[in-house]
Amino acid sequence: MSRVLCSYIQELHPNSSEVEEIRHSGGKVERRYASGPLLKSFQFANGTEKDVYKDGHSVVRFSNGDVKEVETHHANGAKEISFVDGTTKRIETNGDEWSTFPDGTRMVEAKSGFREVINPDGSRARDYPDGRTTWITPQGVEQPVQYKRPTA
């Protein structure tokens, strides 16, 4: 493995120590790690890289700069996706989705069409399937929001 590549991997994963490097046909290089959060990493001939973590999720970095996070499947059937920016999304078996953003904002999107955004200050915005929208202050006062939605 090149000195530059070793340095790059160490920069990305400073607590991982490489145990084994396997060179596959087609130019794929697999690295397995003994310690740290990283289980193994792959570098493909086209420049794409994939990291597989011990907690079950993986990150794919494409040669064009795009990044893809792969979801974790839980025993109860729920799925959790962790994105590079710190956002997490949990998809329940009933179709409801719970998202948490890096700034602490949370969002619930129910399969029924109900959506609620919970801000870090405790205020909430609710969208109902019937088209109503309400705003709830941090003190718990609910107020209707009047605006015209564009029609399809």
Secondary structure as the mmCIF struct_conf table of DSSP 4:
data_model
#
loop_
_struct_conf.conf_type_id
_struct_conf.id
_struct_conf.beg_label_comp_id
_struct_conf.beg_label_asym_id
_struct_conf.beg_label_seq_id
_struct_conf.end_label_comp_id
_struct_conf.end_label_asym_id
_struct_conf.end_label_seq_id
HELX_RH_AL_P HELX_RH_AL_P1 ARG A 3 LEU A 12
TURN_TY1_P TURN_TY1_P1 PRO A 14 ASN A 15
STRN STRN1 SER A 17 ARG A 23
HELX_LH_PP_P HELX_LH_PP_P1 HIS A 24 HIS A 24
HELX_RH_3T_P HELX_RH_3T_P1 SER A 25 GLY A 27
STRN STRN2 VAL A 29 SER A 35
BEND BEND1 GLY A 36 PRO A 37
STRN STRN3 LEU A 38 GLN A 43
TURN_TY1_P TURN_TY1_P2 ALA A 45 ASN A 46
BEND BEND2 GLY A 47 GLY A 47
STRN STRN4 GLU A 49 TYR A 53
TURN_TY1_P TURN_TY1_P3 LYS A 54 ASP A 55
BEND BEND3 GLY A 56 GLY A 56
STRN STRN5 SER A 58 ARG A 61
TURN_TY1_P TURN_TY1_P4 SER A 63 ASN A 64
BEND BEND4 GLY A 65 GLY A 65
STRN STRN6 VAL A 67 VAL A 70
HELX_LH_PP_P HELX_LH_PP_P2 GLU A 71 GLU A 71
STRN STRN7 THR A 72 HIS A 73
HELX_LH_PP_P HELX_LH_PP_P3 HIS A 74 HIS A 74
TURN_TY1_P TURN_TY1_P5 ALA A 75 ASN A 76
BEND BEND5 GLY A 77 GLY A 77
STRN STRN8 LYS A 79 SER A 82
TURN_TY1_P TURN_TY1_P6 VAL A 84 ASP A 85
BEND BEND6 GLY A 86 GLY A 86
STRN STRN9 THR A 88 ILE A 91
TURN_TY1_P TURN_TY1_P7 THR A 93 ASN A 94
BEND BEND7 GLY A 95 GLY A 95
STRN STRN10 GLU A 97 THR A 100
TURN_TY1_P TURN_TY1_P8 PRO A 102 ASP A 103
BEND BEND8 GLY A 104 GLY A 104
STRN STRN11 ARG A 106 GLU A 109
TURN_TY1_P TURN_TY1_P9 LYS A 111 SER A 112
BEND BEND9 GLY A 113 GLY A 113
STRN STRN12 ARG A 115 ILE A 118
TURN_TY1_P TURN_TY1_P10 PRO A 120 ASP A 121
BEND BEND10 GLY A 122 GLY A 122
STRN STRN13 ARG A 124 ASP A 127
TURN_TY1_P TURN_TY1_P11 PRO A 129 ASP A 130
BEND BEND11 GLY A 131 GLY A 131
STRN STRN14 THR A 133 ILE A 136
TURN_TY1_P TURN_TY1_P12 PRO A 138 GLN A 139
STRN STRN15 GLU A 142 PRO A 144
HELX_LH_PP_P HELX_LH_PP_P4 LYS A 148 THR A 151
#
